[in-house]
Each structure stands twice: as structure tokens, then as C-alpha cells.
């Protein structure tokens, strides 16, 4: 009873707090401050907080907490008494207004992102900011119930959004970006140009040339997205061009062979000359599929627009599917959903994944005011900073300048090179396994993202240590002999040992599953796992990073949230029972093919972003031993990539060992995050040891969360043996083909 009284007391305290410290809407907070002639700095100083905090309160991104909340409420209450809101003068102004002069959208209920969208709305650039909008008058209903206007587009045959499908909702809290992060630019037969934005919005585009279009995007279109970190920068507007829009603005629909190989238009193209005459600049990658047009920043003001040209292969079909062929409104919805949940695309999914890391951990921040009250740029703790960090020699890929003194055809072995990669392992099936009927593949969801979660990685330069004592909490690369680790007897608990069939298990220390033959370089998670299995580790030498932190946690959280939200929209929730989860996953892509593309892009963002941490030369006339462009980035960090892959592989091996110790079942093949088992049934439930709906602790668990598993595919044992016999490859990796049974690119079992 006392516990119940304690809970009721806590709830009453919350209710009392809510009544005592009510706050007006974010827009009203800003209006009151400006009406009083106060700056955000003055309010922040009075409340003993940062100016950025006040800005976030006024934008609705965060809310003040006690005790500052009570003081802030008192300030706003006093200002409201002195500067009351102006009385409405017409029917339109009786409804709550948005920053564009239109009635504000009703506050969405939980899950409203999947609600029905309205018919597209056409507005000219001038109408978006005019005091008297030409849209239909708002209905006489309370402001909270005022719907978004649904005026029909003036463009004949305009593409309508599909009711019931997810749309990316514009950030109504920030009037600068009232129309969302991006627009798909399209032109009709009469050369009239319109911009398809998120949430079914369509804007008339008055710009007649590309330079004027860039000006329009920055000054009138209200496109962009707020920063993901208070020390970061807002996302630039993204303009996506259809083929008709390319023709309208004097750009080719497709690149010539020479332009495709160069990845850009030639410098003497007429459109590039137009931009130069208007004082616009291009980045070093030039005018290609992902072009960035800018003017040098003046103070904190940025003038930059990103272009995406699908017909120039900006949207790689491996990751974006058929997105490039979608109608403008549907493409805006798809890219807008990705932008709202991940980040506005800045290039390939790999480039975007890397940029997301920087957006969540900006390299610099504003310092505290100095004696003159001025702030300066300083290093942002927890970030990778602004300076390039030279990797350790063992972490350098072949051809790196650190290895320039090696003989030309020298091949580095495990004792010279850190080689942390994902699994590619298979073994012949036993006679007992051949008597079973099926091969069932399970796949770890977002495996590499799960490997990054909570991982401590180096932030600064490595330090060389001779004969170190291994520390599992210290990120680095360790030269250590793990050949003595015997998988036939391993620890599976604090004081529990298990006897296993080592011949049916891959080694956790090599990608091919071979037992190491002597000292080799390993990342910290790999060596820590050897200790976890019950064996000692005595490194010979190491490159360790004393400056470290959980740099990838925010990145993981952002991508995990995007993945789970999109899968939930596709009908696959995070709390489904195993059988219900398998049923929900069956054909989920067909429920909304566009959202399925978003899922694919999110996964590619994870893998590509991690791959960019060790980007190799891309042409550029590079020769071995010379630096290449990516090396100059602070985010060129092969050690972080190696640590994530190491932990991902170890996480998978740990589950395999737990499963083998409990069930006596061993994998037949493993490829990256896919594991194949022989079973009598076609479902993962035919071999996963669920009891009363609960999985084996520490083993495989069905579910959509990163780190849990889903059904990858099922084939017959006869199929597997037949394929191996056909290609005369007893250890052909069947995990590569388990999904649909189609076997291609077989080369002696590799």
C-alpha cells in the first residue's frame, strides 16, 4: 500500500508542477521576447543558462527543466501581461497560424506519421510569405483541430500523394524550414516548374535559370532542416531534379561516357559558367550527380544548396532500388522520410553515413565568453576534432604512405597487418545433418550498427606500448598469440564451462574461421573475447588510444530509431511474439515498396558509413606509397572500422557458442551476419530453443531490433549438397545463396 501511495504522490507532484509552471507555445515564447526587445543572450544570462538553450525552447526542440522552468514561466507570464497577443482581424487569423501565413497543421497523434496525406497544394513563392494567403479560409474550429489546407494544385495532372502512406512531416517548429528538408524539381510540357516537397506540398517555382533557382531555394522556398547537435550546422536545402527539370535548366538528362567516368560536367559547360557569373562556386567534386553549390560563408550565415540528379545515377539502385523511377511526389515522400529520420542525403549512402557521424558530433563548439564577452571556436569533447590522425602502421591498408619503404610486392602477414573483417566461413555437412530436410538461414538485423552500440573507440592518435598488460576497456590494436585458445572447452558463463565440437565451429579470431598459427594483430574486442572464453592473453606490443569514448552511440541511436520506425510503418513492430514476427516479416516489402526502399537505404547508410572510415583511393592518379584524398579527413579512421567489425563478429560467435552448448547444433555456413543451420523444419522456430516464448539467454532471438535475428531463407539439404557437388566445392558458402537459392559467381568455393 505504501508503494501505491508513493506512486500517487509522485503523480500528484507532476500534476502540480504542470499547473504551476505552464508555458505558452514555442512561437509565442519567441514573440513575447522580441516584443519586449530582449535578446536570447539576455534571457539566458538571467536564467543562468546558455543562449542555445533559450533558442531550443523557442524552437520547440527542448523544454526547460526545474528550477529554470519556473523562472522561465514567470518571465513569460510577466511579458504576456505587458505584451498581449494581437486580436484576430479576419476569419483566417482566428485559427492558429503557421510561419507561412497558413493555418497550422493539427498536432499529430502518436503514430500520425503514417496517417492519410492530403492532396498536393500549389503555392507560389510569394504566396508562402504574403500576409494574405490565397489558400482556402480556415474552418471555424478550435485551433488544435485546424487541418492543413488542401487546395488543389494548379498544375494539370499533378501527382497526388497516396492516402495512408507515410510522409515526412516538415519541422513546423522552425519557420526557416517550414516546407521540409528537400524538394523534387519538375517541369511540365509548358516549361512551368514546380517543387514537390514533403507532406504533399507543391510550390510554384519562379526561377528561370539555375542560379536563380539556387537563390530561390535559399531565400524563399523555406527548405532545410535544423541541426542535429547544438554545435553543428543546419542541413542545407536539397533539390532533386527530374529529367524534365534538367532539360528546363539546360542540363543533360544523362551524362556522356566521358562525363560519367569523370563524374562531372566539364568546366566549360554553359550552366557552370552561369553559376560562376552569379558568384556561385562548386566544391572540388564539381557538377556531378551530387553537386554542392555555395558562396563562402559570411560569419555564421551559410549559403549552400545540395543538388541530387537521379538520372545521373545519384541514387544507386543497390541501395535505393527503383527510387530514381518514381514520380516526383512519391520521390519527395521517400527521400523526405529518410531525411526526417536519418539526415538529409548529402551523397551516396556511404557519404551520408559518415556525414551523420560528424553532424551528431561536430568537431568544434563555441567556447565560453572571454574577458571581452566574445566566444571562440574550440575542440568539441567526444568528437574526432578537425585534424587528421595518423593511424598505426599495423592499421594502415596496403599502399598507405606509412608502408612506402616496404618492398614492392611484399605481402604483409597477420603479424604485420590488422585484419578484422566479417565472416566468410563454411564446412561440409556431417552425415547426421544430411539426414535432415532443410537448411535454414537466419540474419542478424543491423548487425554492424549493433556492433557499434556502446563500443569505446579511440578519438585521438595511437600510442605505442611494448609488452603491455591487456586492458579490455582500452581501444587499440594488439599483437598477441591466440593460437592456444581451444574451442573444444570454453567458458559460457561466469563459472560454467562447455565441451564443444571445435571442428564444427569457426575460430572467432579470423574471418575465414581458421585457427591462428601465431602472433597476430587484433582489435580490442577480439582479444577481450579470448579472455572471456577462459584463456589468457599476453600481448607482445600494442598501439593503444588513451583518448577514447563512445563516439558511435548517437549515430547508432539515430539509425536504430529510423530503422525501427520505418519497419513499424511496414507492419513489423518491436514487441511481436516470435511466430507473429515471422508472419509480419513475410512479404513486408510489398506493403509499401517505397518505405521498403527507405529500410534498404538505412541499412546501406550503416555499412557504407563504416566503410568510409577506411576509404581507399578512387582513381585520382594514385600510386602505392602516395597519400590519397581521404587520408586528409579527421574521419579517416581504420581503427574505428576494425573495432566495429571485430565486435560484430565476436557478438555473432558468442551467440553461436551459446547455441551449440545448449542444443548441440552447429552452423553449416556463415557469411557476414547470416548463419545457416540444418533443421527438420523450414522455420527458424524449428531449431531455435524457445521455451514458453522465451529465447536462450545470450543466444539467438527473433525480433526486429538491431542484434536480433530474422529469417533469411530456407532451402533443402538436397539443394545444398547438389550445389556443392555441381561446382565441386565441398565448402561452398551456402549462406551466400540461401535467400533465394540462386547460385552465381562461384569460384572454387570462394
C-alpha positions in Angstrom: 0.0 0.0 0.0 2.9 2.3 0.8 4.3 1.8 -2.7 0.9 2.8 -4.2 0.8 5.9 -2.1 4.3 6.8 -3.1 3.4 6.5 -6.8 0.3 8.6 -6.4 2.3 11.2 -4.6 4.8 11.4 -7.4 2.0 11.7 -10.0 0.3 14.5 -7.9 3.7 16.3 -7.8 3.9 16.2 -11.6 0.4 17.5 -12.0 1.1 20.3 -9.5 4.3 21.1 -11.4 2.4 21.2 -14.7 -0.2 23.6 -13.3 2.3 25.8 -11.5 4.7 26.2 -14.5 2.6 26.4 -17.7 4.4 27.5 -20.8 3.0 29.1 -23.9 3.7 27.6 -27.3 7.2 27.9 -28.7 6.3 30.5 -31.3 4.6 32.6 -28.6 7.7 32.5 -26.4 9.7 34.0 -29.2 7.1 36.6 -29.9 7.0 37.7 -26.2 10.8 38.1 -26.0 11.0 40.1 -29.2 8.1 42.3 -28.2 10.0 43.2 -25.1 13.1 43.9 -27.1 15.1 41.2 -25.3 17.8 39.1 -26.8 18.3 35.4 -26.2 21.6 36.2 -24.5 19.8 38.5 -22.0 17.3 35.8 -21.2 20.0 33.1 -20.9 22.0 35.3 -18.6 19.0 36.0 -16.3 18.2 32.2 -16.2 21.8 31.2 -15.8 21.8 29.0 -18.9 23.2 29.0 -22.4 21.8 31.1 -25.3 21.4 27.9 -27.3 19.1 26.5 -24.6 16.8 29.5 -25.0 16.8 29.1 -28.8 15.9 25.5 -28.4 13.0 26.4 -26.1 11.7 28.9 -28.6 12.0 26.4 -31.5 10.3 23.6 -29.5 13.2 21.3 -29.7 13.6 21.0 -25.9 11.8 22.2 -22.8 13.3 23.9 -19.7 13.6 21.7 -16.6 13.1 22.7 -13.0 14.2 25.0 -11.4 14.7 27.1 -14.6 11.3 26.1 -15.9 9.5 28.0 -13.1 11.6 31.1 -13.6 11.1 31.0 -17.4 7.3 30.6 -16.9 7.4 33.6 -14.6 9.2 35.7 -17.2 6.8 34.7 -20.0 3.8 35.4 -17.8 5.0 38.9 -17.0 5.8 39.6 -20.6 2.3 38.3 -21.7 0.7 40.7 -19.3 2.6 43.6 -20.9 2.5 42.5 -24.5 -0.7 40.6 -25.1 -1.2 38.8 -28.4 -2.9 40.9 -31.1 -6.6 40.2 -31.6 -7.6 38.4 -34.8 -9.0 40.7 -37.6 -10.4 38.2 -40.1 -11.6 34.6 -40.3 -8.3 33.3 -41.4 -6.4 34.7 -38.4 -8.9 33.1 -36.0 -7.1 29.8 -36.5 -3.6 29.1 -35.2 -1.2 30.3 -37.9 1.9 28.7 -39.2 5.0 30.6 -40.1 3.9 30.6 -43.7 0.7 32.5 -43.0 -1.4 29.4 -43.4 -3.5 27.6 -40.7 -1.2 25.4 -38.7 -1.4 21.7 -39.0 -3.2 19.9 -36.3 -0.9 18.3 -33.7 -0.4 14.7 -34.8 -1.4 11.9 -32.6 1.1 9.2 -31.8 1.9 7.3 -34.9 0.4 10.1 -37.1 3.4 9.9 -39.4 1.5 7.1 -41.1 -1.7 9.0 -41.4 -3.5 9.9 -44.6 -1.9 12.7 -46.6 -3.8 15.5 -48.3 -4.0 16.3 -51.9 -0.9 18.3 -53.0 -1.1 22.0 -52.5 0.3 24.6 -55.1 1.7 27.9 -53.9 3.8 30.4 -55.5 7.0 31.6 -53.7 5.4 34.9 -53.0 2.3 33.3 -51.5 4.3 31.4 -49.0 5.3 34.6 -47.2 2.5 37.0 -48.1 0.3 38.2 -45.2 -2.9 37.3 -47.0 -2.6 33.7 -48.3 -4.7 32.7 -51.3 -5.4 29.3 -49.8 -8.9 28.4 -48.7 -10.1 30.1 -45.4 -9.7 28.0 -42.3 -12.8 26.4 -40.9 -14.3 27.8 -37.8 -13.0 25.2 -35.4 -10.6 25.3 -32.4 -7.0 25.8 -33.4 -6.0 22.4 -32.2 -8.3 20.8 -34.7 -7.5 23.1 -37.7 -6.4 20.8 -40.6 -3.7 21.6 -43.0 -5.1 23.3 -46.1 -5.9 21.0 -49.0 -6.0 23.3 -52.0 -5.6 21.5 -55.3 -2.5 22.1 -57.4 -2.9 24.4 -60.3 -0.6 22.2 -62.3 -2.7 20.0 -64.6 -2.3 16.3 -63.9 -0.3 16.9 -60.7 0.8 13.7 -58.9 -1.2 13.2 -55.7 0.2 11.5 -52.7 -1.2 8.1 -51.8 -3.6 8.1 -48.9 -2.5 6.0 -46.0 1.2 6.2 -46.8 3.9 7.6 -44.6 5.1 11.1 -45.3 7.9 13.1 -43.8 6.4 15.9 -41.8 8.1 19.3 -42.1 9.6 20.7 -39.0 6.9 23.2 -38.1 8.8 24.3 -35.0 11.4 26.1 -37.1 9.8 28.6 -39.6 13.0 28.7 -41.6 12.3 25.2 -42.8 8.5 25.2 -42.9 8.5 23.3 -46.2 10.8 20.5 -45.2 14.3 19.4 -46.0 14.1 19.0 -49.7 12.1 19.4 -52.9 11.9 17.5 -56.1 12.0 20.0 -59.0 9.9 19.1 -62.0 8.7 20.8 -65.2 5.7 20.2 -67.4 5.2 20.4 -71.2 4.7 24.1 -70.9 8.0 24.5 -69.1 6.3 25.6 -65.9 8.4 24.5 -62.9 7.1 23.2 -59.6 8.7 21.8 -56.5 7.3 18.7 -54.8 8.0 19.0 -51.1 7.3 16.6 -48.2 3.8 16.2 -46.8 2.1 16.6 -50.2 3.1 20.3 -50.6 3.7 21.6 -54.1 5.2 25.0 -54.7 5.3 27.1 -57.9 9.0 27.9 -58.8 9.5 31.3 -60.5 13.2 30.7 -61.2 14.2 30.7 -64.9 17.8 29.7 -64.5 19.9 27.5 -62.2 21.5 30.5 -60.4 18.1 32.0 -59.7 16.8 28.6 -58.6 19.6 28.4 -56.0 18.7 31.9 -54.8 15.0 30.9 -54.6 15.8 27.7 -52.6 17.8 29.7 -50.0 15.6 32.9 -49.7 12.0 31.9 -50.5 11.5 28.2 -50.5 11.9 27.7 -46.7 13.8 24.4 -47.3 16.3 22.8 -45.0 16.5 21.1 -41.6 17.6 22.1 -38.2 21.0 20.9 -36.9 21.2 17.6 -35.0 23.6 19.0 -32.5 23.6 22.4 -30.9 27.2 22.9 -32.1 26.6 21.7 -35.6 25.1 23.3 -38.6 21.7 23.3 -40.2 21.1 21.0 -43.1 21.3 22.7 -46.5 18.3 22.6 -48.8 18.3 19.6 -51.2 17.0 20.0 -54.7 16.3 16.8 -56.6 15.9 17.2 -60.4 13.7 15.2 -62.6 14.6 14.7 -66.3 12.2 17.4 -67.4 13.7 19.8 -64.9 17.2 19.1 -66.2 16.1 20.0 -69.7 14.3 23.1 -68.4 17.5 24.4 -66.8 19.9 23.5 -69.6 21.4 20.3 -68.1 21.8 17.0 -69.9 19.4 14.2 -69.0 22.2 11.7 -68.9 26.0 12.1 -68.8 28.1 11.1 -71.7 30.6 8.3 -71.3 33.5 10.8 -70.7 31.4 12.8 -68.2 30.3 9.6 -66.4 33.9 8.5 -66.0 34.9 11.9 -64.8 31.9 12.0 -62.5 31.0 15.6 -63.5 30.2 18.0 -66.3 33.2 19.7 -68.0 34.2 23.1 -66.6 33.2 24.9 -69.8 29.6 23.8 -69.6 27.2 26.7 -70.1 25.4 26.1 -66.8 28.7 26.1 -64.8 29.5 29.4 -66.5 26.1 30.8 -65.5 26.9 29.9 -61.8 30.3 31.5 -62.0 28.9 34.7 -63.4 26.4 34.8 -60.4 29.3 34.3 -58.0 28.3 30.7 -57.1 31.0 28.1 -56.5 31.2 24.3 -56.8 33.1 22.0 -54.5 36.1 20.0 -55.7 33.9 17.2 -56.9 32.4 19.6 -59.4 29.0 19.4 -61.0 28.2 15.7 -60.7 25.3 13.6 -59.5 25.6 15.1 -56.1 26.6 18.8 -56.7 27.1 21.3 -53.9 26.6 25.0 -54.9 27.7 27.6 -52.4 29.1 31.0 -51.6 31.8 31.4 -49.0 30.2 31.8 -45.5 29.9 35.3 -44.0 30.1 34.8 -40.3 27.6 32.2 -39.2 25.5 32.7 -42.4 25.7 29.8 -44.9 24.6 30.0 -48.5 24.7 26.4 -49.8 22.4 24.2 -51.8 22.8 20.5 -52.5 21.6 19.0 -55.8 20.7 15.4 -56.5 20.3 14.2 -60.0 18.8 10.6 -60.1 19.2 10.2 -63.9 22.9 10.7 -63.4 22.9 7.7 -61.1 22.9 9.7 -57.9 20.6 7.1 -56.3 22.5 3.8 -56.5 19.9 1.1 -57.3 21.7 -1.3 -55.0 20.6 0.8 -52.0 17.8 3.0 -53.4 16.1 0.4 -55.5 13.7 2.0 -58.1 13.6 5.4 -56.4 15.0 7.1 -59.5 12.0 6.0 -61.5 9.4 7.2 -59.0 7.0 10.1 -59.8 8.1 13.4 -58.2 5.6 13.4 -55.3 6.5 9.8 -54.4 10.2 10.5 -54.6 9.8 13.5 -52.4 8.0 11.4 -49.9 10.6 8.7 -49.9 13.6 11.0 -49.6 11.8 13.2 -47.1 11.1 10.2 -44.9 14.8 9.3 -45.0 15.8 12.9 -44.3 13.5 13.3 -41.4 14.6 10.0 -39.7 18.3 9.9 -40.6 19.6 13.1 -42.2 19.2 15.0 -45.5 21.1 12.9 -48.1 24.5 14.5 -48.9 25.7 12.0 -51.5 25.8 8.2 -51.6 24.5 6.3 -48.5 28.2 5.8 -47.5 28.9 9.6 -47.7 25.7 10.3 -45.8 26.5 7.7 -43.1 29.9 9.4 -42.5 28.4 12.9 -42.5 25.8 11.7 -39.9 28.6 10.9 -37.5 30.0 14.4 -37.9 26.6 16.0 -37.6 26.0 14.3 -34.3 29.5 15.0 -33.0 30.7 18.3 -34.6 34.4 18.8 -34.3 34.2 22.2 -32.7 32.0 24.2 -30.4 31.7 27.8 -29.2 33.8 28.5 -26.1 32.6 30.3 -23.0 32.8 34.1 -23.3 36.3 35.5 -22.8 37.1 38.7 -20.9 35.7 40.8 -23.8 32.5 38.7 -23.9 33.5 37.0 -27.2 33.2 33.3 -28.0 35.8 31.4 -29.9 35.8 28.0 -31.7 37.3 25.2 -29.6 37.5 21.4 -29.8 34.2 19.7 -29.0 35.0 16.9 -26.5 33.9 13.5 -27.7 34.4 14.3 -31.3 37.2 13.4 -33.8 38.3 17.0 -34.0 39.5 18.9 -37.1 43.0 17.4 -37.5 44.0 14.3 -39.4 45.1 11.4 -37.1 47.8 9.2 -38.5 47.0 5.5 -37.9 49.3 2.9 -36.5 51.4 1.0 -39.1 49.5 -2.3 -38.5 46.2 -0.4 -39.1 47.3 1.0 -42.5 45.9 -0.6 -45.6 48.2 -1.7 -48.4 49.6 1.2 -50.3 49.5 3.6 -47.4 52.4 6.2 -47.2 53.4 4.6 -43.8 54.3 1.4 -45.8 56.2 3.2 -48.6 59.5 1.6 -47.6 58.3 -2.0 -47.9 59.4 -4.0 -50.9 57.1 -3.5 -53.9 55.5 -7.0 -53.9 55.7 -7.6 -50.2 52.6 -9.3 -48.7 52.0 -8.5 -45.1 51.0 -11.4 -42.8 48.9 -11.4 -39.6 51.9 -10.3 -37.6 52.2 -7.1 -39.6 48.6 -6.2 -40.5 45.4 -5.8 -38.6 42.9 -7.9 -40.5 39.5 -7.5 -38.8 36.8 -8.5 -41.3 33.4 -10.2 -41.3 32.9 -13.9 -41.5 33.1 -15.9 -44.7 33.2 -19.5 -43.5 31.6 -22.8 -44.4 32.2 -26.5 -43.7 31.0 -29.9 -45.1 27.8 -31.2 -43.6 28.0 -34.2 -41.3 26.1 -37.5 -42.1 23.6 -36.6 -39.4 23.0 -33.2 -40.9 22.5 -34.7 -44.3 19.6 -36.8 -42.9 17.7 -33.5 -42.0 15.5 -32.0 -44.6 16.2 -28.2 -44.7 18.9 -25.6 -44.4 17.6 -22.5 -42.6 19.3 -19.2 -42.7 18.9 -16.5 -40.1 20.2 -13.0 -40.4 21.2 -10.5 -37.7 19.3 -7.2 -38.0 21.6 -4.2 -38.4 24.5 -6.3 -37.2 27.2 -3.7 -37.7 25.1 -1.0 -36.1 24.6 -3.3 -33.1 28.3 -3.8 -33.0 28.8 -0.1 -32.8 26.4 0.4 -29.9 28.2 1.1 -26.7 31.6 0.5 -28.2 34.5 2.5 -26.8 36.7 3.7 -29.7 39.8 5.8 -30.0 39.3 9.5 -30.6 42.9 10.6 -30.8 46.3 9.4 -32.0 47.7 5.9 -31.1 50.4 5.4 -28.5 52.9 2.6 -29.0 53.4 0.3 -26.0 55.9 -2.6 -25.6 54.8 -5.8 -23.7 51.6 -4.2 -22.4 49.2 -5.7 -19.9 46.0 -6.2 -21.9 43.1 -3.9 -20.9 39.7 -4.9 -22.4 38.5 -1.3 -21.8 41.3 0.3 -23.7 40.7 0.6 -27.5 43.6 -0.2 -29.7 45.4 -2.9 -31.8 47.3 -5.7 -30.0 49.9 -8.1 -31.3 49.2 -11.3 -29.4 49.3 -15.1 -29.9 45.8 -16.6 -29.5 46.6 -19.9 -31.1 46.3 -21.6 -27.7 42.6 -20.9 -27.4 40.8 -24.3 -27.6 37.2 -24.1 -28.7 36.5 -27.7 -27.5 36.3 -26.3 -24.0 35.2 -22.7 -23.4 33.6 -20.6 -20.7 29.9 -19.9 -21.4 29.2 -18.3 -18.1 30.9 -16.9 -15.0 31.8 -20.3 -13.7 30.4 -22.5 -16.4 32.5 -24.4 -19.0 31.2 -26.2 -22.0 32.6 -29.0 -24.1 32.1 -28.4 -27.8 33.0 -29.9 -31.2 35.7 -27.5 -32.2 35.9 -28.9 -35.8 32.3 -27.7 -36.4 33.0 -24.1 -35.2 34.8 -21.3 -36.9 37.6 -19.6 -35.0 36.4 -16.2 -33.6 39.8 -14.7 -34.4 39.9 -14.9 -38.2 37.4 -14.0 -40.9 37.8 -17.4 -42.7 37.4 -19.2 -39.4 40.9 -20.7 -39.4 42.7 -21.2 -36.1 45.6 -18.7 -35.8 49.1 -20.0 -36.2 51.0 -17.5 -34.1 51.1 -13.8 -33.0 48.7 -11.6 -35.0 47.2 -8.1 -34.7 43.7 -7.9 -33.2 41.4 -5.1 -32.2 40.4 -4.9 -28.5 37.1 -6.7 -28.8 38.7 -9.8 -30.3 41.4 -10.1 -27.6 38.8 -9.5 -24.9 36.7 -12.4 -26.2 39.6 -14.7 -25.9 39.8 -13.8 -22.2 36.0 -14.2 -21.9 36.3 -17.7 -23.2 38.7 -18.5 -20.3 42.1 -18.1 -21.8 45.0 -15.7 -21.1 46.2 -13.1 -23.5 49.8 -11.7 -23.3 50.4 -9.0 -26.0 53.9 -8.6 -27.4 53.2 -5.0 -28.3 50.3 -2.7 -29.0 49.1 0.6 -30.4 46.5 2.0 -27.9 44.4 5.1 -27.7 44.1 6.7 -24.3 41.9 9.4 -25.7 38.7 7.5 -26.3 34.9 7.5 -25.9 31.6 6.1 -27.2 31.7 8.1 -30.3 29.2 6.0 -32.3 26.4 5.8 -29.7 24.4 8.8 -31.0 25.0 7.5 -34.6 23.6 4.1 -33.6 20.6 5.6 -31.8 19.7 7.7 -34.8 19.9 4.9 -37.2 18.2 2.4 -34.9 15.3 4.8 -34.4 15.0 5.3 -38.2 15.0 1.6 -38.8 12.5 0.7 -36.2 10.1 3.5 -37.1 10.1 2.5 -40.7 9.7 -1.2 -40.0 6.8 -0.3 -37.7 5.2 1.6 -40.6 5.6 -1.6 -42.6 3.7 -3.6 -40.0 6.7 -5.1 -38.2 6.7 -4.0 -34.6 9.4 -4.3 -32.0 7.3 -6.3 -29.4 5.9 -9.1 -31.5 5.9 -12.7 -30.4 8.3 -15.0 -32.4 5.6 -16.5 -34.6 3.9 -13.2 -35.1 7.2 -11.6 -36.0 7.9 -14.2 -38.7 4.4 -13.7 -40.1 4.8 -9.9 -40.1 8.2 -10.2 -41.9 6.7 -12.3 -44.6 6.2 -10.0 -47.6 6.7 -6.8 -45.6 8.3 -5.0 -48.6 5.2 -5.4 -50.7 3.0 -3.5 -48.2 4.8 -0.2 -49.1 7.6 -0.6 -51.7 8.8 3.0 -51.1 9.2 2.5 -47.4 11.0 -0.7 -48.1 13.5 1.3 -50.1 14.0 3.6 -47.1 14.8 0.5 -45.0 17.3 -0.6 -47.6 18.9 2.9 -47.6 19.1 3.0 -43.8 21.0 -0.4 -43.8 23.3 0.9 -46.5 24.0 4.0 -44.5 25.3 1.9 -41.7 27.6 -0.3 -43.7 28.7 2.4 -46.1 29.4 4.9 -43.3 31.6 2.4 -41.5 33.3 1.5 -44.8 34.1 5.2 -45.4 36.2 5.2 -42.2 38.8 3.3 -44.3 38.1 4.7 -47.7 40.6 3.5 -50.3 42.0 5.6 -53.3 39.4 6.2 -56.0 41.4 6.8 -59.1 42.9 10.3 -58.8 46.1 9.1 -60.5 47.1 7.5 -57.2 50.2 5.3 -56.9 51.1 3.0 -53.9 53.0 4.8 -51.2 51.4 8.2 -52.0 48.7 9.8 -49.9 45.2 9.9 -51.3 42.4 12.4 -50.7 40.5 10.6 -48.0 43.6 10.5 -45.7 43.3 14.2 -45.0 39.9 13.7 -43.3 39.7 13.5 -39.5 37.1 10.8 -40.1 39.5 8.5 -41.9 39.8 6.1 -39.0 40.5 2.5 -40.0 40.9 1.6 -36.3 37.3 2.5 -35.6 36.1 0.4 -38.6 38.2 -2.5 -37.4 36.8 -2.3 -33.8 33.2 -2.3 -35.0 33.8 -5.3 -37.4 35.7 -7.1 -34.6 32.8 -6.6 -32.1 30.2 -7.6 -34.7 32.0 -10.9 -35.5 32.5 -11.6 -31.8 28.9 -10.9 -31.0 27.9 -13.4 -33.6 30.4 -16.1 -32.4 29.2 -15.7 -28.8 25.6 -16.5 -29.9 26.8 -19.5 -31.9 28.7 -20.9 -29.0 25.8 -20.4 -26.6 23.5 -22.1 -29.1 25.9 -25.0 -29.6 26.4 -25.5 -25.8 22.7 -25.6 -25.2 21.4 -27.5 -28.3 24.4 -29.4 -29.7 23.7 -27.7 -33.1 26.4 -26.1 -35.1 26.3 -23.8 -38.1 26.9 -25.1 -41.6 27.9 -21.7 -43.1 28.4 -18.1 -42.1 28.6 -15.0 -44.3 28.9 -11.7 -42.5 25.7 -11.6 -40.5 23.9 -14.6 -42.0 24.1 -18.1 -40.3 22.8 -21.3 -41.8 21.8 -24.3 -39.8 20.4 -27.7 -40.8 17.0 -28.5 -39.4 14.0 -30.7 -40.0 11.6 -27.8 -40.5 11.6 -24.7 -42.7 11.3 -22.1 -39.9 13.9 -20.7 -37.5 11.5 -21.8 -34.8 12.3 -25.4 -35.8 15.8 -25.1 -34.3 15.9 -22.0 -32.1 15.5 -23.2 -28.5 12.5 -21.1 -27.4 10.8 -22.2 -24.2 7.5 -20.7 -23.2 8.1 -18.0 -25.7 11.5 -17.1 -24.2 14.8 -17.4 -26.1 18.0 -18.9 -24.9 19.8 -16.2 -22.8 22.7 -14.9 -24.8 21.7 -16.9 -27.9 19.7 -16.0 -31.0 16.4 -14.2 -30.5 13.8 -13.4 -33.2 12.9 -9.8 -33.5 13.4 -6.6 -35.4 15.7 -4.8 -33.0 19.4 -4.5 -34.1 21.3 -7.5 -32.9 18.2 -9.8 -33.0 17.6 -12.1 -36.0 15.1 -12.6 -38.7 14.5 -15.4 -41.2 16.9 -15.0 -44.2 15.7 -18.0 -46.3 15.2 -21.8 -46.4 16.4 -24.3 -49.0 16.5 -28.1 -48.9 19.6 -30.1 -47.8 19.4 -31.8 -51.2 19.8 -28.4 -52.8 22.8 -27.6 -50.7 24.6 -30.9 -51.4 23.6 -30.7 -55.1 25.1 -27.2 -55.5 28.4 -28.2 -53.8 28.6 -31.3 -56.0 27.8 -29.4 -59.1 30.6 -26.9 -58.5 32.9 -29.4 -56.9 33.2 -27.2 -53.9 32.6 -29.2 -50.6 32.9 -26.0 -48.6 30.9 -23.7 -50.9 29.4 -21.0 -48.6 25.7 -21.7 -48.8 24.9 -18.7 -46.7 25.6 -16.6 -49.8 22.8 -18.2 -51.7 20.3 -19.3 -49.0 17.9 -16.4 -49.6 16.5 -17.5 -53.0 18.7 -20.5 -53.9 20.2 -18.8 -57.0 23.9 -19.6 -57.2 26.2 -17.3 -59.1 29.8 -16.2 -59.2 31.2 -19.5 -57.9 35.0 -19.7 -58.0 36.4 -22.8 -56.3 34.2 -22.3 -53.4 35.1 -18.7 -52.7 
